[in-house]
Structure formats: C-alpha cells, structure tokens
Amino acid sequence: MSNSNTIVGSKIKGIRESKNISIEEISERSGLSTDQIISIENDQYLPSLGPLIKIARALGVRLGTFLDDNDELGPVVCRAEERNSSISFSNGATDARKHMEYHSLAKQKAGRHMEPFIIDIQPSEEKNFKLSAHEGEEFIYVMEGEVEIEYGKEKYNLKVGDSIFYDSIVEHHVHGATGKSAKILAVVYTPF
C-alpha cells in the first residue's frame, strides 16, 4: 500500500515557497512553532488534522489542497479498488506512532469544503490522548469495531452502526476502544 505522508509535507512546503511565505510567518499565523512546521515539511512529524488545518488557514488554502491529486470540477467517483493509498496522522504521542490511516474519498474534487475519509484505526493501549481542536464540524459513522471519542470532558463509545456529529472547535480525539481496531467513515468540514 502506498503512503502519501511525503506528498503532504512537500505540498505544504511547495505552497509556502510559491507564496513567498517564510516559516516564521506561517508559525505566527498558525500558532505552531517553527520547529513543528519544519518537521512537518520534512516528514519528521506526522501531525493530527488540527495542525494541518491551522497551516492551511495560514497559507490561505483549503485543507484538501494538501491531499489533492487532480482538479476535477464535476462529480468524483472513488471505486473501492482505487482506494489503496493512505495518509497517516500522529496520535500526538511523543514517539509520533501513527494510529490511523486515512483513505481520502474525494482527493480529485476541486474546491471542496468537506473531506470524506474511510479511516482504519489501529488498536492502542494508550489512555492519555492529546486532544486537538480546529474550526469546523465532523461526522463519524462506525463501519467496523468499536470507537471511543473524547469530546471536551465527555467520552462516547460507538459500536458498528453508531454515528456522531460534533463541532470540531471543542477539543476532541478519536481512537479505537482500548485494544480494539476499527474502521470508520468520517467527514470533516472546514469553513474557508
């Protein structure tokens, strides 16, 4: 299975350089440290969606710009057999161990504000997740396994067929229930 992490880091760097924006400017606009931005651009740190959304806003682009393959203006069909490339994001742990693989369902669609994904969640024994927040909304539908969502001070356990819709501005974290893997359909909306 191919992995697109290097594409995301290089796209961020390419967009930043094409707009003649320094790393320091992106740091100031996004609230992220220059070291974080450098490590993201150099694929040393796999960020969660929160930092990527902050970088997208700082660059004046949609989140989807980092994932785009083409610029299709009409409908985009994603066949199951074509959904083999993935993007991984860190769970915020110091060892930057990935715990999710995102399979984009609309990376060819130009101008989109929603990001639909099928996400494979790996089992984890972690108990103290680093919560993140960003503008927008998220919808999650559990296709396989069991998922736990920390949302503010609440925890929600979802099983196959369950779904949740929430405002992403509240700190949150999505992960498999302790020791369990899962597969979810997730739609992330970020206003631009």
N, C-alpha and C positions, 0 to 999 in steps of 0.2 A: 504494500500500500504506500503510495507516495505521500509525503508530508509537505505542507506549504508554509512552515514556520519561516524559512529563509525568504520566501516571497513576501511575507508580511513585513518583516524587518527592512528588507531592501526597498519595498514600495514606500514605506514611511520615509526612509532616508531620501529616496529619489524625489518624492513630492516636496519634502522640506527644502532640498537643494534647488529644485526647479523654481521654487517661490523665493529663493534667496533669503530664507529664514534661518537664523542661527539656532544652535541647540539651546543657547541661553534664552532666546526669545520664546522658544517652544516651552521651555521649563517655566518661564514666568507666566505665560498664557495658560498652561495646563495645571500648574501647581505640582508637577512632578519634578524630581531632582534631575540635574543634568546627567548624573551617573545612571539613573534609571533609563533615561532616553537613549543614552549611548549604548547601554547594554541591550535594550530592546532592538535598536537599529542593527546591532552586531549579533543578534540572536543568542545572546548570553542569558537573557532573562525572558521567560515566557509569561507575558502579562495576562491578567484577567481582562474581561471586557471593559471594566471601569476605566483603567488607564488608557486603553485603546480609544475609547470614546472621548476622553479628555484630549488626547493627541489629535484625533480627527477634528474636534472643535477648534483646537489651537491652529490647525492647518487650514481650516475653513473648508473641509471636505466631509462627505458622508462617511460613516463607519465602513460601509460597503465598498468604498474606494480601495481599501486595503485588501479586499477579497476578490474584487472583480477580475474576470478573465477577459470579457468582451464588453461591448456596449450595445446590447440588444434593446431596442426600444419597444418592440412588441412583446407578446407573451413569451415566457420562458418555460420550457418543459424540462424537467430533470428526471431522467429514467433511472430506475433503481440500479441498473448495471453501470451507469455513468457516475454514480455517487461513491467513487472509491478514493478520492483524495480527501485529506482531512487537515484541519488546523487544530493544534493543541494549545491550551492555555494553562498556566500555572494555577495551583490552588492557593498561592500566596505563601506557601511554606518556604523556609529558608533554603531548603535543598532544591526548590523550584521543580519538584516532581509533578509531572503532569497527571491530572486525574480525569480529564475529559478530552474526547476527540470530537471536534465539530465538523459535520459534513454539511456544507452550505447547499441549500436547495435553490438558490437564485443568484449565484455569483455572476451570471451573464446579464442580469437585468440592470439596465442603466437607470439612474435617477430614483432608485428605491429608497424608502424610509423604513421599511421593515426588513429584518434579517431572519429568514426562516432557516432552521437547522434541525438535523437529526443529530443528537448528541449521545455518544457512547460514554457512559460514566463507569470508571474503573472502581473496584472495591477499595475501601480505605478504612483503616482503623483510627484515623485522625479524629480527635474530639474537639480541638480548638481551631476552628477555621477563621481565617481573616475575612471579615465581611467587607463588601465594597458597595458603593452607591454611584449612580450616574443618572442623568436625565432620561426620561422615557418610561416605557412600560414593557412588561414581559408576560408572555403566556407560555405555560408549560403543560404538556399532556404526557402522562407516563404510558409508554408503549410496552416496556418490559421491566421487571424488577420492582424495586422499591426506592423511593427518593425521599430525602429529608431536605426541607428548605428552612433555613434560619432567616427570619424576616423581622428586623427590629429586635424586640425581646421575645418574640414568639418562635415556636418551631412547628412545622407542619410535616406530617408523614403522609406521603402519597403512594398509593399502590396502582397497579395496572388499571387503566381506565379513568383514574382521577386526574383532575387538572387544577391549575391555579393561575390567576391573573393578578398581577400586582404592579404598583408604582415602583420603578427602579430607584427613585430618589431616596427611598428608605434603605438603609444598609441591609444587605442580604448575601446569602451564599447557598448554592445548590450543590448537593453531593448525594451519593448513594447512601442509603441507610447503612449503619455500621456493618462493615464487612460484606456488603452486597453490591453487585453491579446493577446497572440499569441502562435503559435506552429511552430517551425522551424526544418528543417533538417540541422545539422551543422557537418562539417567535419574539424577537427583540425589536421594539420600536424606539427609534431615537429621533426626536424632532430636530429639524435643521433650520 
